[in-house]
Amino acid sequence: MTDTRSVNQEILLTPGTLWTRLKEQTQHGLECGALQSISTDYEFVEENGVNFLVRTLSNLSRKDEAKKKQDKAAKKGHDFNPFLPYEEDLFVAGISPTHLCLLNKFNVVDHHLLIVTREFEEQDSLLNYQDFQAMWACLAEIDGLVFYNGGKIAGASQRHKHLQLVPTPLVPTQKESVPIAALFSSAVFDGDVGRVPDLPFVHGFCRFDADLINPNDAAQITLQIYYKLLKAVNLFSENMQNNSIAYNLLVTREWMFIVPRSQEVFESISVNSLGFAGTLLVRNEQQMQILKDYKPMTILKQVGIGS
């Protein structure tokens, strides 16, 4: 049975403090070496009215080395969890009794926040009221894009449940909050759930009312719409036996967007939620050429489900 009940809990985050705390802890993390930002070059690849932002990662050696250590520990039967316990030097703020904010240790985008459950929950489990309450508490402070990589196939690199928040616009010169939003004005709706005709993969889209700010009210409304979107893209039914589904979820103050996933990688290029925001990552010039040859929409269609 669908559980859309609200369980109100206290918001611990002091209003008006998150952005300052984020900047302060970013500076601290850089100075002490806990925050290991990955620099990128970027260019735009235009297709069907979308200016895809494509970043080329300059040095992934530290992140790759950390991943090898995790994989090695897993083979020995020791699941490494960077969020339990978390690095104190990456701690930004407590959000609620169930969630806290950390810096993304290997960030590509500046001021990249992780919204992490205090207790372990699986990354491929469904989101709940507390997740959305924490999300809206952060969105009330920082106008940005929240995304959730629902499972490994959707690009999740850690099993411990966490949403992510990056400030928007992703590039200062861009008009849209994220590149893919250039197509959202053409969405066609059936009730609350919309579809964007120019997107060649299965998805669900909805818009929020402009006054959706209070974290408790917003969480309740968002949770209900979330289940509608899951059902619309055949990711959820009332008699589902397990919640192990793969999808990407993207949320701003204005809209929510969900995409079911079929595979994690296309031609060596990994895609997570940010890919469906219109911003892709490649590791080198070879992958950049693959992206240009196949085109971004084709890649998204292949890792999603073609419509």
LUMDREN-750391 format. One record per residue (C-alpha): x, y, z; residue in three letters. Coordinates in steps of 0.25 Angstrom, whole numbers. Layout:
# residues N
<atom><px>X</px><py>Y</py><pz>Z</pz><rest>ala</rest></atom>
...
***
This chain:
# residues 307
<atom><px>0</px><py>0</py><pz>0</pz><rest>met</rest></atom>
<atom><px>5</px><py>14</py><pz>-3</pz><rest>thr</rest></atom>
<atom><px>10</px><py>21</py><pz>9</pz><rest>asp</rest></atom>
<atom><px>8</px><py>36</py><pz>8</pz><rest>thr</rest></atom>
<atom><px>6</px><py>39</py><pz>23</pz><rest>arg</rest></atom>
<atom><px>14</px><py>51</py><pz>28</pz><rest>ser</rest></atom>
<atom><px>22</px><py>49</py><pz>41</pz><rest>val</rest></atom>
<atom><px>25</px><py>63</py><pz>45</pz><rest>asn</rest></atom>
<atom><px>38</px><py>65</py><pz>52</pz><rest>gln</rest></atom>
<atom><px>46</px><py>77</py><pz>56</pz><rest>glu</rest></atom>
<atom><px>54</px><py>85</py><pz>46</pz><rest>ile</rest></atom>
<atom><px>68</px><py>87</py><pz>53</pz><rest>leu</rest></atom>
<atom><px>74</px><py>96</py><pz>42</pz><rest>leu</rest></atom>
<atom><px>73</px><py>110</py><pz>46</pz><rest>thr</rest></atom>
<atom><px>67</px><py>119</py><pz>35</pz><rest>pro</rest></atom>
<atom><px>76</px><py>127</py><pz>28</pz><rest>gly</rest></atom>
<atom><px>89</px><py>120</py><pz>32</pz><rest>thr</rest></atom>
<atom><px>91</px><py>109</py><pz>22</pz><rest>leu</rest></atom>
<atom><px>98</px><py>117</py><pz>10</pz><rest>trp</rest></atom>
<atom><px>108</px><py>123</py><pz>20</pz><rest>thr</rest></atom>
<atom><px>111</px><py>110</py><pz>27</pz><rest>arg</rest></atom>
<atom><px>113</px><py>104</py><pz>13</pz><rest>leu</rest></atom>
<atom><px>123</px><py>114</py><pz>9</pz><rest>lys</rest></atom>
<atom><px>130</px><py>114</py><pz>22</pz><rest>glu</rest></atom>
<atom><px>131</px><py>99</py><pz>22</pz><rest>gln</rest></atom>
<atom><px>136</px><py>98</py><pz>8</pz><rest>thr</rest></atom>
<atom><px>147</px><py>108</py><pz>11</pz><rest>gln</rest></atom>
<atom><px>151</px><py>99</py><pz>23</pz><rest>his</rest></atom>
<atom><px>150</px><py>86</py><pz>15</pz><rest>gly</rest></atom>
<atom><px>159</px><py>92</py><pz>4</pz><rest>leu</rest></atom>
<atom><px>169</px><py>97</py><pz>14</pz><rest>glu</rest></atom>
<atom><px>170</px><py>84</py><pz>22</pz><rest>cys</rest></atom>
<atom><px>170</px><py>75</py><pz>10</pz><rest>gly</rest></atom>
<atom><px>157</px><py>68</py><pz>13</pz><rest>ala</rest></atom>
<atom><px>150</px><py>74</py><pz>1</pz><rest>leu</rest></atom>
<atom><px>156</px><py>69</py><pz>-11</pz><rest>gln</rest></atom>
<atom><px>150</px><py>77</py><pz>-23</pz><rest>ser</rest></atom>
<atom><px>152</px><py>71</py><pz>-37</pz><rest>ile</rest></atom>
<atom><px>154</px><py>82</py><pz>-47</pz><rest>ser</rest></atom>
<atom><px>148</px><py>81</py><pz>-61</pz><rest>thr</rest></atom>
<atom><px>147</px><py>88</py><pz>-75</pz><rest>asp</rest></atom>
<atom><px>134</px><py>89</py><pz>-81</pz><rest>tyr</rest></atom>
<atom><px>127</px><py>92</py><pz>-94</pz><rest>glu</rest></atom>
<atom><px>113</px><py>92</py><pz>-99</pz><rest>phe</rest></atom>
<atom><px>107</px><py>82</py><pz>-109</pz><rest>val</rest></atom>
<atom><px>94</px><py>87</py><pz>-115</pz><rest>glu</rest></atom>
<atom><px>83</px><py>77</py><pz>-119</pz><rest>glu</rest></atom>
<atom><px>68</px><py>79</py><pz>-121</pz><rest>asn</rest></atom>
<atom><px>68</px><py>93</py><pz>-114</pz><rest>gly</rest></atom>
<atom><px>76</px><py>88</py><pz>-102</pz><rest>val</rest></atom>
<atom><px>90</px><py>94</py><pz>-99</pz><rest>asn</rest></atom>
<atom><px>96</px><py>81</py><pz>-93</pz><rest>phe</rest></atom>
<atom><px>107</px><py>85</py><pz>-83</pz><rest>leu</rest></atom>
<atom><px>118</px><py>74</py><pz>-85</pz><rest>val</rest></atom>
<atom><px>129</px><py>74</py><pz>-74</pz><rest>arg</rest></atom>
<atom><px>143</px><py>67</py><pz>-77</pz><rest>thr</rest></atom>
<atom><px>149</px><py>63</py><pz>-64</pz><rest>leu</rest></atom>
<atom><px>163</px><py>66</py><pz>-63</pz><rest>ser</rest></atom>
<atom><px>168</px><py>57</py><pz>-51</pz><rest>asn</rest></atom>
<atom><px>160</px><py>46</py><pz>-45</pz><rest>leu</rest></atom>
<atom><px>172</px><py>39</py><pz>-39</pz><rest>ser</rest></atom>
<atom><px>168</px><py>42</py><pz>-25</pz><rest>arg</rest></atom>
<atom><px>153</px><py>38</py><pz>-26</pz><rest>lys</rest></atom>
<atom><px>157</px><py>25</py><pz>-34</pz><rest>asp</rest></atom>
<atom><px>167</px><py>22</py><pz>-23</pz><rest>glu</rest></atom>
<atom><px>156</px><py>24</py><pz>-12</pz><rest>ala</rest></atom>
<atom><px>147</px><py>15</py><pz>-20</pz><rest>lys</rest></atom>
<atom><px>157</px><py>4</py><pz>-21</pz><rest>lys</rest></atom>
<atom><px>159</px><py>4</py><pz>-6</pz><rest>lys</rest></atom>
<atom><px>144</px><py>3</py><pz>-5</pz><rest>gln</rest></atom>
<atom><px>143</px><py>-9</py><pz>-14</pz><rest>asp</rest></atom>
<atom><px>154</px><py>-16</py><pz>-8</pz><rest>lys</rest></atom>
<atom><px>148</px><py>-15</py><pz>6</pz><rest>ala</rest></atom>
<atom><px>135</px><py>-20</py><pz>0</pz><rest>ala</rest></atom>
<atom><px>142</px><py>-32</py><pz>-5</pz><rest>lys</rest></atom>
<atom><px>147</px><py>-35</py><pz>9</pz><rest>lys</rest></atom>
<atom><px>132</px><py>-34</py><pz>14</pz><rest>gly</rest></atom>
<atom><px>134</px><py>-20</py><pz>20</pz><rest>his</rest></atom>
<atom><px>124</px><py>-10</py><pz>13</pz><rest>asp</rest></atom>
<atom><px>131</px><py>3</py><pz>14</pz><rest>phe</rest></atom>
<atom><px>121</px><py>14</py><pz>17</pz><rest>asn</rest></atom>
<atom><px>127</px><py>29</py><pz>16</pz><rest>pro</rest></atom>
<atom><px>114</px><py>34</py><pz>23</pz><rest>phe</rest></atom>
<atom><px>114</px><py>26</py><pz>35</pz><rest>leu</rest></atom>
<atom><px>123</px><py>31</py><pz>42</pz><rest>pro</rest></atom>
<atom><px>124</px><py>43</py><pz>33</pz><rest>tyr</rest></atom>
<atom><px>137</px><py>52</py><pz>32</pz><rest>glu</rest></atom>
<atom><px>135</px><py>63</py><pz>42</pz><rest>glu</rest></atom>
<atom><px>142</px><py>73</py><pz>33</pz><rest>asp</rest></atom>
<atom><px>131</px><py>71</py><pz>23</pz><rest>leu</rest></atom>
<atom><px>120</px><py>73</py><pz>32</pz><rest>phe</rest></atom>
<atom><px>111</px><py>85</py><pz>29</pz><rest>val</rest></atom>
<atom><px>99</px><py>85</py><pz>37</pz><rest>ala</rest></atom>
<atom><px>88</px><py>76</py><pz>44</pz><rest>gly</rest></atom>
<atom><px>75</px><py>77</py><pz>36</pz><rest>ile</rest></atom>
<atom><px>66</px><py>69</py><pz>45</pz><rest>ser</rest></atom>
<atom><px>66</px><py>57</py><pz>54</pz><rest>pro</rest></atom>
<atom><px>67</px><py>48</py><pz>42</pz><rest>thr</rest></atom>
<atom><px>76</px><py>56</py><pz>32</pz><rest>his</rest></atom>
<atom><px>89</px><py>64</py><pz>32</pz><rest>leu</rest></atom>
<atom><px>97</px><py>72</py><pz>21</pz><rest>cys</rest></atom>
<atom><px>111</px><py>68</py><pz>17</pz><rest>leu</rest></atom>
<atom><px>120</px><py>74</py><pz>6</pz><rest>leu</rest></atom>
<atom><px>122</px><py>65</py><pz>-6</pz><rest>asn</rest></atom>
<atom><px>137</px><py>61</py><pz>-4</pz><rest>lys</rest></atom>
<atom><px>140</px><py>59</py><pz>-19</pz><rest>phe</rest></atom>
<atom><px>131</px><py>71</py><pz>-24</pz><rest>asn</rest></atom>
<atom><px>131</px><py>75</py><pz>-39</pz><rest>val</rest></atom>
<atom><px>121</px><py>86</py><pz>-37</pz><rest>val</rest></atom>
<atom><px>124</px><py>97</py><pz>-26</pz><rest>asp</rest></atom>
<atom><px>116</px><py>96</py><pz>-13</pz><rest>his</rest></atom>
<atom><px>111</px><py>82</py><pz>-16</pz><rest>his</rest></atom>
<atom><px>103</px><py>77</py><pz>-3</pz><rest>leu</rest></atom>
<atom><px>99</px><py>63</py><pz>1</pz><rest>leu</rest></atom>
<atom><px>86</px><py>62</py><pz>9</pz><rest>ile</rest></atom>
<atom><px>89</px><py>49</py><pz>16</pz><rest>val</rest></atom>
<atom><px>81</px><py>40</py><pz>26</pz><rest>thr</rest></atom>
<atom><px>87</px><py>39</py><pz>39</pz><rest>arg</rest></atom>
<atom><px>83</px><py>24</py><pz>40</pz><rest>glu</rest></atom>
<atom><px>87</px><py>14</py><pz>29</pz><rest>phe</rest></atom>
<atom><px>76</px><py>13</py><pz>18</pz><rest>glu</rest></atom>
<atom><px>78</px><py>6</py><pz>5</pz><rest>glu</rest></atom>
<atom><px>80</px><py>16</py><pz>-7</pz><rest>gln</rest></atom>
<atom><px>70</px><py>8</py><pz>-16</pz><rest>asp</rest></atom>
<atom><px>59</px><py>9</py><pz>-6</pz><rest>ser</rest></atom>
<atom><px>47</px><py>19</py><pz>-8</pz><rest>leu</rest></atom>
<atom><px>48</px><py>33</py><pz>-3</pz><rest>leu</rest></atom>
<atom><px>39</px><py>36</py><pz>9</pz><rest>asn</rest></atom>
<atom><px>33</px><py>49</py><pz>16</pz><rest>tyr</rest></atom>
<atom><px>46</px><py>51</py><pz>24</pz><rest>gln</rest></atom>
<atom><px>54</px><py>51</py><pz>11</pz><rest>asp</rest></atom>
<atom><px>45</px><py>62</py><pz>5</pz><rest>phe</rest></atom>
<atom><px>45</px><py>70</py><pz>18</pz><rest>gln</rest></atom>
<atom><px>60</px><py>70</py><pz>18</pz><rest>ala</rest></atom>
<atom><px>60</px><py>74</py><pz>3</pz><rest>met</rest></atom>
<atom><px>51</px><py>85</py><pz>5</pz><rest>trp</rest></atom>
<atom><px>58</px><py>91</py><pz>17</pz><rest>ala</rest></atom>
<atom><px>70</px><py>92</py><pz>8</pz><rest>cys</rest></atom>
<atom><px>63</px><py>97</py><pz>-4</pz><rest>leu</rest></atom>
<atom><px>57</px><py>108</py><pz>5</pz><rest>ala</rest></atom>
<atom><px>71</px><py>113</py><pz>7</pz><rest>glu</rest></atom>
<atom><px>78</px><py>110</py><pz>-6</pz><rest>ile</rest></atom>
<atom><px>71</px><py>111</py><pz>-20</pz><rest>asp</rest></atom>
<atom><px>77</px><py>99</py><pz>-27</pz><rest>gly</rest></atom>
<atom><px>75</px><py>85</py><pz>-33</pz><rest>leu</rest></atom>
<atom><px>73</px><py>74</py><pz>-24</pz><rest>val</rest></atom>
<atom><px>75</px><py>60</py><pz>-30</pz><rest>phe</rest></atom>
<atom><px>74</px><py>45</py><pz>-25</pz><rest>tyr</rest></atom>
<atom><px>81</px><py>34</py><pz>-32</pz><rest>asn</rest></atom>
<atom><px>72</px><py>23</py><pz>-29</pz><rest>gly</rest></atom>
<atom><px>81</px><py>10</py><pz>-29</pz><rest>gly</rest></atom>
<atom><px>94</px><py>6</py><pz>-36</pz><rest>lys</rest></atom>
<atom><px>88</px><py>6</py><pz>-50</pz><rest>ile</rest></atom>
<atom><px>84</px><py>20</py><pz>-48</pz><rest>ala</rest></atom>
<atom><px>98</px><py>25</py><pz>-45</pz><rest>gly</rest></atom>
<atom><px>98</px><py>23</py><pz>-29</pz><rest>ala</rest></atom>
<atom><px>112</px><py>21</py><pz>-24</pz><rest>ser</rest></atom>
<atom><px>109</px><py>19</py><pz>-9</pz><rest>gln</rest></atom>
<atom><px>98</px><py>10</py><pz>-3</pz><rest>arg</rest></atom>
<atom><px>95</px><py>19</py><pz>8</pz><rest>his</rest></atom>
<atom><px>83</px><py>27</py><pz>4</pz><rest>lys</rest></atom>
<atom><px>86</px><py>42</py><pz>1</pz><rest>his</rest></atom>
<atom><px>80</px><py>53</py><pz>-8</pz><rest>leu</rest></atom>
<atom><px>89</px><py>63</py><pz>-14</pz><rest>gln</rest></atom>
<atom><px>87</px><py>78</py><pz>-16</pz><rest>leu</rest></atom>
<atom><px>95</px><py>87</py><pz>-26</pz><rest>val</rest></atom>
<atom><px>92</px><py>102</py><pz>-27</pz><rest>pro</rest></atom>
<atom><px>86</px><py>107</py><pz>-40</pz><rest>thr</rest></atom>
<atom><px>88</px><py>112</py><pz>-51</pz><rest>pro</rest></atom>
<atom><px>99</px><py>101</py><pz>-53</pz><rest>leu</rest></atom>
<atom><px>107</px><py>111</py><pz>-62</pz><rest>val</rest></atom>
<atom><px>105</px><py>126</py><pz>-59</pz><rest>pro</rest></atom>
<atom><px>103</px><py>130</py><pz>-73</pz><rest>thr</rest></atom>
<atom><px>91</px><py>120</py><pz>-75</pz><rest>gln</rest></atom>
<atom><px>77</px><py>126</py><pz>-75</pz><rest>lys</rest></atom>
<atom><px>71</px><py>113</py><pz>-70</pz><rest>glu</rest></atom>
<atom><px>73</px><py>106</py><pz>-57</pz><rest>ser</rest></atom>
<atom><px>78</px><py>94</py><pz>-64</pz><rest>val</rest></atom>
<atom><px>79</px><py>92</py><pz>-79</pz><rest>pro</rest></atom>
<atom><px>68</px><py>82</py><pz>-80</pz><rest>ile</rest></atom>
<atom><px>58</px><py>92</py><pz>-75</pz><rest>ala</rest></atom>
<atom><px>58</px><py>99</py><pz>-88</pz><rest>ala</rest></atom>
<atom><px>48</px><py>88</py><pz>-93</pz><rest>leu</rest></atom>
<atom><px>39</px><py>88</py><pz>-81</pz><rest>phe</rest></atom>
<atom><px>30</px><py>99</py><pz>-86</pz><rest>ser</rest></atom>
<atom><px>24</px><py>89</py><pz>-96</pz><rest>ser</rest></atom>
<atom><px>20</px><py>79</py><pz>-86</pz><rest>ala</rest></atom>
<atom><px>6</px><py>72</py><pz>-88</pz><rest>val</rest></atom>
<atom><px>-1</px><py>69</py><pz>-76</pz><rest>phe</rest></atom>
<atom><px>-11</px><py>58</py><pz>-72</pz><rest>asp</rest></atom>
<atom><px>-15</px><py>62</py><pz>-58</pz><rest>gly</rest></atom>
<atom><px>-3</px><py>65</py><pz>-50</pz><rest>asp</rest></atom>
<atom><px>7</px><py>57</py><pz>-58</pz><rest>val</rest></atom>
<atom><px>13</px><py>63</py><pz>-71</pz><rest>gly</rest></atom>
<atom><px>21</px><py>58</py><pz>-83</pz><rest>arg</rest></atom>
<atom><px>31</px><py>66</py><pz>-91</pz><rest>val</rest></atom>
<atom><px>29</px><py>63</py><pz>-106</pz><rest>pro</rest></atom>
<atom><px>43</px><py>65</py><pz>-110</pz><rest>asp</rest></atom>
<atom><px>49</px><py>55</py><pz>-100</pz><rest>leu</rest></atom>
<atom><px>51</px><py>42</py><pz>-106</pz><rest>pro</rest></atom>
<atom><px>51</px><py>34</py><pz>-93</pz><rest>phe</rest></atom>
<atom><px>40</px><py>30</py><pz>-83</pz><rest>val</rest></atom>
<atom><px>39</px><py>41</py><pz>-72</pz><rest>his</rest></atom>
<atom><px>29</px><py>48</py><pz>-63</pz><rest>gly</rest></atom>
<atom><px>28</px><py>63</py><pz>-61</pz><rest>phe</rest></atom>
<atom><px>21</px><py>72</py><pz>-51</pz><rest>cys</rest></atom>
<atom><px>20</px><py>86</py><pz>-47</pz><rest>arg</rest></atom>
<atom><px>19</px><py>92</py><pz>-33</pz><rest>phe</rest></atom>
<atom><px>11</px><py>103</py><pz>-28</pz><rest>asp</rest></atom>
<atom><px>19</px><py>116</py><pz>-26</pz><rest>ala</rest></atom>
<atom><px>16</px><py>116</py><pz>-11</pz><rest>asp</rest></atom>
<atom><px>22</px><py>102</py><pz>-8</pz><rest>leu</rest></atom>
<atom><px>32</px><py>106</py><pz>2</pz><rest>ile</rest></atom>
<atom><px>28</px><py>102</py><pz>16</pz><rest>asn</rest></atom>
<atom><px>36</px><py>89</py><pz>18</pz><rest>pro</rest></atom>
<atom><px>25</px><py>81</py><pz>25</pz><rest>asn</rest></atom>
<atom><px>14</px><py>85</py><pz>15</pz><rest>asp</rest></atom>
<atom><px>23</px><py>84</py><pz>3</pz><rest>ala</rest></atom>
<atom><px>28</px><py>70</py><pz>7</pz><rest>ala</rest></atom>
<atom><px>14</px><py>65</py><pz>8</pz><rest>gln</rest></atom>
<atom><px>10</px><py>70</py><pz>-5</pz><rest>ile</rest></atom>
<atom><px>23</px><py>65</py><pz>-12</pz><rest>thr</rest></atom>
<atom><px>22</px><py>51</py><pz>-6</pz><rest>leu</rest></atom>
<atom><px>8</px><py>50</py><pz>-12</pz><rest>gln</rest></atom>
<atom><px>13</px><py>55</py><pz>-26</pz><rest>ile</rest></atom>
<atom><px>25</px><py>46</py><pz>-25</pz><rest>tyr</rest></atom>
<atom><px>16</px><py>34</py><pz>-24</pz><rest>tyr</rest></atom>
<atom><px>8</px><py>38</py><pz>-36</pz><rest>lys</rest></atom>
<atom><px>20</px><py>40</py><pz>-44</pz><rest>leu</rest></atom>
<atom><px>26</px><py>26</py><pz>-40</pz><rest>leu</rest></atom>
<atom><px>12</px><py>20</py><pz>-45</pz><rest>lys</rest></atom>
<atom><px>12</px><py>28</py><pz>-57</pz><rest>ala</rest></atom>
<atom><px>25</px><py>22</py><pz>-62</pz><rest>val</rest></atom>
<atom><px>22</px><py>8</py><pz>-57</pz><rest>asn</rest></atom>
<atom><px>32</px><py>8</py><pz>-46</pz><rest>leu</rest></atom>
<atom><px>22</px><py>6</py><pz>-35</pz><rest>phe</rest></atom>
<atom><px>9</px><py>-2</py><pz>-32</pz><rest>ser</rest></atom>
<atom><px>1</px><py>-4</py><pz>-19</pz><rest>glu</rest></atom>
<atom><px>5</px><py>-19</py><pz>-19</pz><rest>asn</rest></atom>
<atom><px>20</px><py>-17</py><pz>-21</pz><rest>met</rest></atom>
<atom><px>28</px><py>-27</py><pz>-14</pz><rest>gln</rest></atom>
<atom><px>41</px><py>-20</py><pz>-13</pz><rest>asn</rest></atom>
<atom><px>46</px><py>-6</py><pz>-15</pz><rest>asn</rest></atom>
<atom><px>58</px><py>-9</py><pz>-23</pz><rest>ser</rest></atom>
<atom><px>55</px><py>0</py><pz>-35</pz><rest>ile</rest></atom>
<atom><px>65</px><py>9</py><pz>-43</pz><rest>ala</rest></atom>
<atom><px>62</px><py>23</py><pz>-47</pz><rest>tyr</rest></atom>
<atom><px>67</px><py>37</py><pz>-46</pz><rest>asn</rest></atom>
<atom><px>59</px><py>48</py><pz>-39</pz><rest>leu</rest></atom>
<atom><px>61</px><py>63</py><pz>-41</pz><rest>leu</rest></atom>
<atom><px>55</px><py>74</py><pz>-33</pz><rest>val</rest></atom>
<atom><px>55</px><py>89</py><pz>-32</pz><rest>thr</rest></atom>
<atom><px>46</px><py>99</py><pz>-25</pz><rest>arg</rest></atom>
<atom><px>38</px><py>99</py><pz>-38</pz><rest>glu</rest></atom>
<atom><px>37</px><py>85</py><pz>-43</pz><rest>trp</rest></atom>
<atom><px>40</px><py>70</py><pz>-42</pz><rest>met</rest></atom>
<atom><px>45</px><py>61</py><pz>-52</pz><rest>phe</rest></atom>
<atom><px>46</px><py>45</py><pz>-52</pz><rest>ile</rest></atom>
<atom><px>53</px><py>36</py><pz>-62</pz><rest>val</rest></atom>
<atom><px>54</px><py>21</py><pz>-61</pz><rest>pro</rest></atom>
<atom><px>67</px><py>15</py><pz>-64</pz><rest>arg</rest></atom>
<atom><px>71</px><py>2</py><pz>-72</pz><rest>ser</rest></atom>
<atom><px>86</px><py>3</py><pz>-71</pz><rest>gln</rest></atom>
<atom><px>97</px><py>11</py><pz>-64</pz><rest>glu</rest></atom>
<atom><px>107</px><py>13</py><pz>-76</pz><rest>val</rest></atom>
<atom><px>106</px><py>15</py><pz>-91</pz><rest>phe</rest></atom>
<atom><px>119</px><py>13</py><pz>-99</pz><rest>glu</rest></atom>
<atom><px>128</px><py>15</py><pz>-86</pz><rest>ser</rest></atom>
<atom><px>120</px><py>28</py><pz>-82</pz><rest>ile</rest></atom>
<atom><px>114</px><py>27</py><pz>-68</pz><rest>ser</rest></atom>
<atom><px>101</px><py>35</py><pz>-67</pz><rest>val</rest></atom>
<atom><px>94</px><py>39</py><pz>-54</pz><rest>asn</rest></atom>
<atom><px>83</px><py>49</py><pz>-51</pz><rest>ser</rest></atom>
<atom><px>91</px><py>61</py><pz>-55</pz><rest>leu</rest></atom>
<atom><px>91</px><py>55</py><pz>-69</pz><rest>gly</rest></atom>
<atom><px>76</px><py>56</py><pz>-70</pz><rest>phe</rest></atom>
<atom><px>77</px><py>71</py><pz>-65</pz><rest>ala</rest></atom>
<atom><px>85</px><py>73</py><pz>-78</pz><rest>gly</rest></atom>
<atom><px>99</px><py>72</py><pz>-72</pz><rest>thr</rest></atom>
<atom><px>108</px><py>61</py><pz>-75</pz><rest>leu</rest></atom>
<atom><px>122</px><py>56</py><pz>-71</pz><rest>leu</rest></atom>
<atom><px>133</px><py>50</py><pz>-79</pz><rest>val</rest></atom>
<atom><px>147</px><py>45</py><pz>-74</pz><rest>arg</rest></atom>
<atom><px>155</px><py>49</py><pz>-87</pz><rest>asn</rest></atom>
<atom><px>154</px><py>54</py><pz>-101</pz><rest>glu</rest></atom>
<atom><px>151</px><py>40</py><pz>-106</pz><rest>gln</rest></atom>
<atom><px>138</px><py>40</py><pz>-98</pz><rest>gln</rest></atom>
<atom><px>135</px><py>54</py><pz>-103</pz><rest>met</rest></atom>
<atom><px>136</px><py>49</py><pz>-117</pz><rest>gln</rest></atom>
<atom><px>127</px><py>38</py><pz>-115</pz><rest>ile</rest></atom>
<atom><px>117</px><py>47</py><pz>-109</pz><rest>leu</rest></atom>
<atom><px>118</px><py>56</py><pz>-121</pz><rest>lys</rest></atom>
<atom><px>116</px><py>45</py><pz>-130</pz><rest>asp</rest></atom>
<atom><px>104</px><py>38</py><pz>-124</pz><rest>tyr</rest></atom>
<atom><px>98</px><py>52</py><pz>-119</pz><rest>lys</rest></atom>
<atom><px>94</px><py>54</py><pz>-104</pz><rest>pro</rest></atom>
<atom><px>79</px><py>50</py><pz>-106</pz><rest>met</rest></atom>
<atom><px>83</px><py>37</py><pz>-112</pz><rest>thr</rest></atom>
<atom><px>91</px><py>34</py><pz>-100</pz><rest>ile</rest></atom>
<atom><px>80</px><py>38</py><pz>-90</pz><rest>leu</rest></atom>
<atom><px>70</px><py>29</py><pz>-98</pz><rest>lys</rest></atom>
<atom><px>80</px><py>17</py><pz>-97</pz><rest>gln</rest></atom>
<atom><px>82</px><py>18</py><pz>-82</pz><rest>val</rest></atom>
<atom><px>67</px><py>21</py><pz>-80</pz><rest>gly</rest></atom>
<atom><px>56</px><py>14</py><pz>-87</pz><rest>ile</rest></atom>
<atom><px>52</px><py>18</py><pz>-101</pz><rest>gly</rest></atom>
<atom><px>38</px><py>24</py><pz>-103</pz><rest>ser</rest></atom>
***
